Amino acid sequence: MVADIELPDLEHRIAILRNKALIDHLEMTIPEDVIRFIAEHVRSSVRELEGSIIKLLAYASLKHRDVTVDVAREALRDKLRPGELGHAVTEGLNTLTIQQAVSKEWGVTPEGLRSKTRTKALTAPRQVAMYLMRELLGLQLVEIGAAFGGRDHSTVIHSLERVNSTLKQEPSFAQRVAKLRALLESLATSI
């Protein structure tokens, strides 16, 4: 039997977080507005929701601060999309547009970027596309991996690190990526 398990919607995410707080006796520590904030911004899975609570509590404890929405925003900034951090929202931009723009720039196909093929001709543009998705869309690692044929988050981390180091070492590569980024940002604002 095959069952399709969808991601929880907002009400379910709130219920999951409330239940986690209740089980761990944290209902007095985590205010309702913080639970709602986390539920609205962390959308991927139950494990991610529970991990966000743990991360938030550890962050607040280390900083010797009470748990508030502002502290949650600081602690979970890596899980929030750019628009949710207060940056410009890129409405017309999505994973497909980025894959198409990178494909065109590198002379490969979007299908090639999503394929399991690991040739250098596909690996470099695939890594750049992942990097641009993280930078421009603020997608989580799991979401980026899913856009590339279900790749693991560790593959995405490796790709991001690889692009960052190549940007520092190769000025021509950095220029090419900057040109592509500017093009994508202009697409986002023109739509």
Contacts in CASP RR format, 6 or more apart in sequence:
PFRMAT RR
TARGET T0000
AUTHOR 0000-0000-0000
METHOD contacts of the structure
MODEL  1
MVADIELPDLEHRIAILRNKALIDHLEMTIPEDVIRFIAEHVRSSVRELE
GSIIKLLAYASLKHRDVTVDVAREALRDKLRPGELGHAVTEGLNTLTIQQ
AVSKEWGVTPEGLRSKTRTKALTAPRQVAMYLMRELLGLQLVEIGAAFGG
RDHSTVIHSLERVNSTLKQEPSFAQRVAKLRALLESLATSI
7 43 0 8 1.000
7 44 0 8 1.000
7 45 0 8 1.000
8 16 0 8 1.000
8 46 0 8 1.000
8 49 0 8 1.000
10 39 0 8 1.000
10 40 0 8 1.000
13 38 0 8 1.000
13 39 0 8 1.000
13 42 0 8 1.000
13 43 0 8 1.000
13 49 0 8 1.000
14 35 0 8 1.000
14 36 0 8 1.000
14 39 0 8 1.000
16 39 0 8 1.000
16 46 0 8 1.000
16 49 0 8 1.000
16 50 0 8 1.000
17 30 0 8 1.000
17 35 0 8 1.000
17 38 0 8 1.000
17 39 0 8 1.000
17 49 0 8 1.000
17 53 0 8 1.000
18 27 0 8 1.000
18 35 0 8 1.000
20 26 0 8 1.000
20 49 0 8 1.000
20 50 0 8 1.000
20 53 0 8 1.000
21 27 0 8 1.000
21 29 0 8 1.000
21 30 0 8 1.000
21 35 0 8 1.000
21 53 0 8 1.000
24 53 0 8 1.000
26 53 0 8 1.000
26 57 0 8 1.000
29 57 0 8 1.000
29 67 0 8 1.000
30 53 0 8 1.000
30 56 0 8 1.000
30 57 0 8 1.000
30 67 0 8 1.000
31 67 0 8 1.000
31 68 0 8 1.000
33 69 0 8 1.000
34 56 0 8 1.000
34 67 0 8 1.000
34 68 0 8 1.000
34 69 0 8 1.000
34 72 0 8 1.000
37 69 0 8 1.000
37 72 0 8 1.000
37 73 0 8 1.000
38 49 0 8 1.000
38 52 0 8 1.000
38 53 0 8 1.000
38 56 0 8 1.000
38 72 0 8 1.000
38 76 0 8 1.000
39 49 0 8 1.000
41 76 0 8 1.000
41 79 0 8 1.000
41 80 0 8 1.000
41 81 0 8 1.000
41 84 0 8 1.000
42 48 0 8 1.000
42 49 0 8 1.000
42 52 0 8 1.000
42 76 0 8 1.000
42 79 0 8 1.000
44 140 0 8 1.000
44 142 0 8 1.000
44 143 0 8 1.000
45 142 0 8 1.000
48 79 0 8 1.000
48 140 0 8 1.000
48 142 0 8 1.000
52 76 0 8 1.000
52 79 0 8 1.000
55 75 0 8 1.000
55 76 0 8 1.000
56 67 0 8 1.000
56 71 0 8 1.000
56 72 0 8 1.000
56 75 0 8 1.000
56 76 0 8 1.000
57 67 0 8 1.000
58 75 0 8 1.000
59 71 0 8 1.000
59 74 0 8 1.000
59 75 0 8 1.000
60 66 0 8 1.000
60 67 0 8 1.000
60 71 0 8 1.000
60 75 0 8 1.000
63 71 0 8 1.000
65 71 0 8 1.000
73 80 0 8 1.000
73 85 0 8 1.000
77 85 0 8 1.000
79 140 0 8 1.000
81 137 0 8 1.000
81 138 0 8 1.000
81 139 0 8 1.000
82 88 0 8 1.000
82 89 0 8 1.000
82 90 0 8 1.000
82 136 0 8 1.000
82 137 0 8 1.000
82 138 0 8 1.000
83 89 0 8 1.000
83 90 0 8 1.000
88 189 0 8 1.000
90 136 0 8 1.000
90 137 0 8 1.000
90 185 0 8 1.000
90 188 0 8 1.000
90 189 0 8 1.000
91 188 0 8 1.000
91 191 0 8 1.000
92 187 0 8 1.000
92 188 0 8 1.000
92 191 0 8 1.000
93 136 0 8 1.000
93 137 0 8 1.000
93 184 0 8 1.000
93 187 0 8 1.000
93 188 0 8 1.000
93 191 0 8 1.000
94 137 0 8 1.000
95 133 0 8 1.000
95 137 0 8 1.000
95 139 0 8 1.000
95 144 0 8 1.000
95 147 0 8 1.000
96 110 0 8 1.000
97 184 0 8 1.000
97 187 0 8 1.000
98 129 0 8 1.000
98 132 0 8 1.000
98 133 0 8 1.000
98 136 0 8 1.000
98 137 0 8 1.000
98 184 0 8 1.000
99 110 0 8 1.000
99 113 0 8 1.000
99 114 0 8 1.000
99 129 0 8 1.000
99 147 0 8 1.000
100 110 0 8 1.000
101 180 0 8 1.000
101 183 0 8 1.000
101 184 0 8 1.000
101 187 0 8 1.000
102 113 0 8 1.000
102 125 0 8 1.000
102 128 0 8 1.000
102 129 0 8 1.000
102 132 0 8 1.000
102 180 0 8 1.000
103 109 0 8 1.000
103 110 0 8 1.000
103 112 0 8 1.000
103 113 0 8 1.000
103 125 0 8 1.000
105 125 0 8 1.000
105 176 0 8 1.000
105 180 0 8 1.000
106 121 0 8 1.000
106 124 0 8 1.000
106 125 0 8 1.000
106 128 0 8 1.000
107 125 0 8 1.000
108 121 0 8 1.000
108 122 0 8 1.000
108 125 0 8 1.000
112 122 0 8 1.000
113 122 0 8 1.000
113 125 0 8 1.000
113 126 0 8 1.000
113 129 0 8 1.000
113 148 0 8 1.000
114 147 0 8 1.000
114 148 0 8 1.000
114 149 0 8 1.000
115 122 0 8 1.000
115 149 0 8 1.000
116 149 0 8 1.000
126 148 0 8 1.000
126 159 0 8 1.000
127 159 0 8 1.000
127 160 0 8 1.000
127 162 0 8 1.000
127 163 0 8 1.000
128 163 0 8 1.000
128 177 0 8 1.000
128 180 0 8 1.000
129 148 0 8 1.000
130 144 0 8 1.000
130 145 0 8 1.000
130 148 0 8 1.000
130 156 0 8 1.000
130 159 0 8 1.000
130 160 0 8 1.000
130 163 0 8 1.000
131 159 0 8 1.000
131 160 0 8 1.000
131 163 0 8 1.000
131 164 0 8 1.000
131 177 0 8 1.000
132 177 0 8 1.000
132 180 0 8 1.000
132 181 0 8 1.000
132 184 0 8 1.000
133 139 0 8 1.000
133 144 0 8 1.000
133 147 0 8 1.000
134 141 0 8 1.000
134 144 0 8 1.000
134 156 0 8 1.000
134 160 0 8 1.000
135 181 0 8 1.000
136 181 0 8 1.000
136 184 0 8 1.000
136 185 0 8 1.000
136 188 0 8 1.000
139 147 0 8 1.000
141 153 0 8 1.000
141 156 0 8 1.000
141 157 0 8 1.000
142 153 0 8 1.000
144 151 0 8 1.000
144 156 0 8 1.000
145 151 0 8 1.000
145 152 0 8 1.000
145 153 0 8 1.000
145 155 0 8 1.000
145 156 0 8 1.000
148 156 0 8 1.000
163 177 0 8 1.000
166 173 0 8 1.000
166 174 0 8 1.000
167 173 0 8 1.000
167 174 0 8 1.000
167 177 0 8 1.000
168 174 0 8 1.000
END
